[in-house]
């Protein structure tokens, strides 16, 4: 039987802030911006802040209204990436098959590792203990025979929880849940459930596939049919390409706000660019994936003559792809990006300008990349420095 762990770091950005600043511990920490930042949105918040109704993707000003005594910080992606790398390296001590979904979550395929490390339950305890001892963070873990159920299970007993879906218990597990626990069913879908009188997964289970398709359309109807039966309802496969680096982010609430989308694209740009620099590789092909609230998914990619050189460069490319592909007025459930067909930096040749030798724009981009590398190295050498490039906000 296949065994998959979904490991999800608890309130990751906020937890790192509390780790680095002991005076923040036990207090409502809200990461994403300051109350005066008119267009900022919440990236994540501590569990203390969630008690006030604050959640990810909420406008910062709304969060301030709900929690005026909260600690608001803009965040530090370089520091979060550093801690993420520490955790992912711990995961790789237990299996080489680690699929990192985003900066704070990953799937671990532990199928067949029992002879090496013992029963899965013991492996989970050891992983959680290692993460806490070596990084100071906590992780919630779900275990199941497929990735979809493992992902749902990891959220059942947060924070610092463990939930195991036993073999043969997959369908019963899903039937025990309310509709709100169906991963992939966003705000609009939940509203539709209420309109149809669906309160639990069992209510959905009682409907035939054709009925679900008539209610929700082909894609989402089939997804629900599989999900409530405990089957692999969603694909978590990474972009398959020769030597690719990918990341994605799923949102608790469908995104409609332009600034929230820009923030997500900037996060993806930071995550991918620093992973690219760490690997000492380069790439010219950028891939973007958009998944909407109805679970329909689109993707687009583009190859340039010149390699990706900086966070700003990658952000510009992803933004351009987004504008080409996005269907206006549709809520966005997930954004993913990948750097594809990456190659060794030693083989890199910058496309030259035939009339002036090296294109001045390329020289400018190379200087930007050197800055990114300096930031990366300084944060590695001095973790407390927490350097990052400032974002230019449109007014």
N, C-alpha and C positions, 0 to 999 in steps of 0.2 A: 504494500500500500504506500502511496505517496504521502509524504509528510511535509507540510509547509508551515513555516513560522512567519507571521507578520509582526514586525517589531516597530513600534511607534513611540518616539521620544515624547515625553509628556510636556505639553506647553513649551516647546523647545526654545524659541527665542527668549521668552520670558524667564524660563528656567536658567538659561545661560546668564542673563542679566542678574538674577538673584544669586547665582553661584559666584559671579565676579564682584557683586556688591552685597555683602552680608546684611547691610541695613535695609535691603529690599525684601528680605525673606519674610514670608508670612503676610506680605502686603500686596494690594492689587497693582500689578505691573502691566502696563499696556504698551505694546511695541508697535510702532508704525508712524508716529509723528507727535508733535506737541499740540496742545489745544489751539494755539495760534495759527497752526498750519491749516489753512481753510480747506484744502482739497485732499488732505491725507486720509488714509483708511487704516484700520487696525490690521496688522499682519498676524499677530497672535496676542494672547493675554494670559496671565496667570489664572489659576483656578480661583484665587481670591477675587479677581476681577469678574470672573464669569458669574459669581453669585449675584452681581448687580445687573446681569443681563447683557454684559459686553460680549461680543463675539467677533470672529474674524470677518473681514470685508465690511465691517460697519464703519461709517464715517467717524473720524476722530472726534469731531464736534458732538456727535450723538453719544459717543462713549463718554465724553466729558460731562454731558448732561446727566447720564446715568451714574457716573462714578467720579464726581468732582474732586475727591480726595485721592484718586488714583495717581500712580507714578507713571508719567508719560515719557517715553524715550523714542528716539528715531531709529535706534537699532544699529547694529554693526555686522554687516553681512560677512566680512572677512573673518571676524571672530566666530560667528556661527558656523562658517565653513570649516574652520579649524577644529572645532569641537565635533562636528559631523564626521570629519575624517577619522578622528580618534575612535568614535563609536563604530564606524564601518570597519575599521581595522580589527576591532575586537570581534565583530561578527565573523570575519574571515578566518579567525582562529578555529571556528567550529565547522565551517563548510566553505569550499571554494565557490559554491554556487550562491552568491549574494547578488540580488537584483535591487539596486538602490532606486527607489521610486522618486524620492525627492530628498531634500537636505535632512529631513528628520524621520524618514521611514524607509524600510527595506523588507524584501522577502528573503528568507533563508530556506533553501531546500535541504532538509536534513534527512531525506530518504536514504536509508541504508547506513546511517552513521551509528546505529545502536551498538554495534560491536566495538566501536572505537570509544564512544563517550557514554554509553549506557542509555537507559530509557529516555524518551523525549522530555518527560516531565523533569528529570534531573538536569538535562541539558538546558532547559529554560531557566531553572533556578541558578545555574552556574553563569549563564549569559547575563542575567539581570544583576547578579552579584558583581560580576566583572565590570559591567558598565558603571555601576554605582561607585565601586572602589577606585577605578582608574580615571573616571571623568567627573564624578560628583553629580551625575544626572540619573534620572530614573526613566525606565522604559516599560511600556505596557506591551504584552505579548499575547497573540492569539495563535493557536495551533489547530490545523485542520487538514483534511485530505486534499483540499484545493485552495488556491490563493484567495479566491473570492470570500470563502467562509472564514479563512484565517484573518482577512482584513476586518471583517465585521466583528469577529471574536475579540480582536485586540482592543476594541472600543467598549466592550461590555463592562469592564471593571476598572476603568481609568480613575485616578492615576495609579501608576506602579502596580498594575493588575496583571493577572494571568487567567486566560480562559481557554479550555481545551474542548474541542468538538471531537468526540470519540468516533472511531470507525463504525459506520452503520447508523450514526445518530445525526447525520447531516440534515435530513429532511425534518426530523423532529425538532432540531435546533431552530431552524428557520420558522417552523410553525408556531414556536413558542414566543416569537417576537412581534412587537407592534410594527405597523407599516413604517413608522419613523426610523426604524433601524435598518431599512433596506438601503444599503450603500448604492449610490447612483441615482436614487430618487430624490431630486431636488425640491425646492420650494413649490414650484408649479405642480409637480407630480403629487406632492403631499396634499395640495389643495384639491387636485382631481380625485385623490383617494377619498377625501372627506365628502366631496360631491356625490360620489358613487356609494358612500356608506361603508367603505373599506376601513376598518380599524386595525386589523391584524393581518399577518401574512396568511393566516388560515382563510380569511375572507377572500383573498386573491386566489389562493390555491383551489378554491371551490369553482372558480371560473375556468372555462375551457380556453385553449390557446386561441381559438377563433374569436371568442368573446373579448379576450384581452387585446387582441389585435384591433378589433373594432373600436375599443375604448381608447387605445393608446397609439395605434399605428404599428406597422410591422416590426420595426427595430425594438422599440421599447416594450411592446407587447410580448415578444419572444424573450426579451431579457427578464421580464417579470416572471414569466412562466418557468424559466430555468431557476431563477433566484429562489423562489419560494419552495422549490423542490430540492434545494441544497446542492445544485449543480454549479459548475464553473460558468457563471452568468456573464462575466466581463473578462475581457482579455487584458492582461497586464504585461504583454510582451513588449520589450523595448524595441525601438527602431532597429531593424536588422540591416546593417550595412557593414562593409568592411571597415573595421576599426572605427567605431562611433562612440561618442560620449553623449548621453542623453539625460534629461531631467524633466520632471513634470510636476504640476501642482493641481490638486483637486480642491475645490472651494466648497465650504459648508453651505454657502448660498450662491445661487447663480449670479454672475457678474453682469451688470448692465452699464455701470459707470465707467467712463473713459479713463479716469484717473486710476481707478482700481486695476483696470487692464494694463495700463502703463506700468504700474507698480509691479504687477506680476511679471511682465516682460523684462523689467529691469532686474528683478530677482533671478529669473532664468539666465539672464546675461551674466550676472555676477557669478552664479553657480558654475555655469559651463566654462566661462573664460578662465577662472582660476583652476578648474580641473584640467583644462587644456595646458595652461602654463606649467602646472605641477608635473604633467606627463611629458613636458618638453616636446610637444607635438604641434602641428599646425593643420589647418583645414581651410578649404575654400567653399565647402557646401554646407548650407544652413537649412535645417528642416524645422517646420512649425506644425503642430497639431492643435486643432481646436475641437473640443467636444462640447456640444450644447446641452441644455437642460433636458431635451427630449432624447438624449443619448446618441443622436446622430453625430458623426465625426467626420471632419475634413482635414486634409493635410496638404501642405505645399512646401516645395523646396526650391532652392536657387543656388547655382554655382557661379562664383565670380572669378575673374582673372587673378585678383589679389586675395591673399589669405586674411582671415579674421585677425585683427591686431589688438583690439582693446574692448573693454566693456561697452564704451560708447559706440564703437563700430558694430559690435554684435547686436546691441540694442537697436541701432538704426536699421539693420538688416531684418531683424525679427519684426520690428514695427511696420516696415514696408510690406513684408509678407502678410502680416495680419490685415493690413488695409486692403490688400488684394483679395483676400479669401473670406473675411468676416461677413456674415449675413447680418445686416443691421437689424436691431431691435430683438435679436435672439439672445437669451441669457446664456452665459458661458459657464459650464460646469467644470471644465478642465482646460488648462493650457500646458502644452508640452513642447519641448524644443530639443534639437539634437545637432551636434557637429558631426558631419558624416565624412567618411573616407579620409580620416585624419592620417597624417604621415609624419615621419621623423623630421624634426626641425633642420637637421643637417642637409636634407635634400630640398629645402625650400629655396625657391627662386622667385623674387619679386618681379612682377611684370613691369618692364621698363617702358619709358616714354621714348618712342623712336626718334624724336626730334631733340630731346634734351637729356638723354641718358637715363637718369632715374627721375621718375615722376615726383615732383615736389610734394604731392599729396601723400604718396607712399612714404616719403621721408618723414612727413608729419605723423603718419600712422605708426611708423616704427618707433618714433620718440614716445608716442602714447603707450606703446606696448612695453617699452623699457620702464616707464613709470609704473605700469601695472605690475611688472616683475619686481620692482623695488618695493612696492606696497606689500606684495606677497611675501618677500623675503624678510622685510622688517617685522611683519606680523608673526612670522615663524620664530624669528630671533627674539622679539620682545612682545609676547602675547598680551601684556598689559597695555601696550600702546594703542591697539585697536584702530589702526589707521584705515581710512576708506576714502574713496572719492566722493565729493559732495554732489548732490543732485541739484540740478537747476530747475526750480519750480516755475511753471508758467503762471503769470498773474493776470 
